[in-house]
Amino acid sequence: MIDDGASPLRGRTIALTRPRSRVEELSLAFAEAGAAVRHFPVFSLRLVAGEARALARDRLRESVGAGEVWWAITSASVVSPLAAILAELPGSPDSWAGRVRWAVVGEATGRALHGSGLLPPEAPAPLVGTGAGAASLVGEIVRRVPGGVERSGLPGPSSSSGPRVVHITSDRGRPELAEGIQAAGGVAQTVVVVRHHPEPDLRPEELLAETVDALHFASPSAAEGLLAACPAERRGALVAIPAVAIGPTTGEALRRLGFRRIVEAEAPGAREQVAAAVALLPGP
């Protein structure tokens, strides 16, 4: 049993809005801090299908060629879909993954990548962004590009003095990484491997009938989807609930949507999310 000193969120209820497939580590961290956890997913994530899947497969294959290319992942939720798509290409998934350099946001995404079997044993460790959000990777990647790199299969000029980056993401992936790479003189391409699907029968007003001390948002799309599903006359009460944002991009979206009490975690890891909640909800 956790004693009071190790339970800074004892007596608090935190509602987690991220997909059920991505909630385990975060839920455990909040529970260990003493919080009661309410799972309230706004959407689920599914592997792209049909033409979108074929397009993702072709773009990944074409990106691997002469010169160095980075595959950047900003959410652990795309790792399994990526592995499934690479399994459809000739050769083993790790044979493709071993031909590129990797960059990820957050330790959880790095762990997911290692656990997926995509990285062959001899592959260099992925570059892990030290800050929160996709923008944190841009400077890290740019600093590791020695001089010019040749284009191969990516749109843009025939050569570039910056990095070549493929951002592997969802249909609601943010543009900051690609924009930052392009601003640094590099070439960026986005490959969508997973799509958002709203949870059926989502009723945000249920949160108002419960004692929920804080909402946790891991993406702007979760906050946008939650508000969109809420009856207009109840949205004022919903945005009055204190909110924890996984990072600055989500925090900015929460402010734009009208949430009144917001704290941004310093990094995307589960421990940082709990620390942000503790700062937002100090004990008695």
Secondary structure, 3 states (H helix, E strand, C coil): CCCHHHCCCCCCEEEECCCHHHCHHHHHHHHHCCCEEEECCCEEEEECCHHHHHHHHHHHHHHCCCCCCEEEECCHHHHHHHHHHHCCCCCCHHHHHCCCEEEEECHHHHHHHHHCCCCCCCCCCCEEECCCCCHHHHHHHHCCCCCCEECCCCCCCCEECCCEEEEEEECCCCCHHHHHHHHCCCEEEEEEEEEEEECCCCCCHHHHCCCCCEEEECCHHHHHHHHHHCCHHHHHHHHCCCEEECCHHHHHHHHHHCCCCEEECCCCCHHHHHHHHHHHCCCC
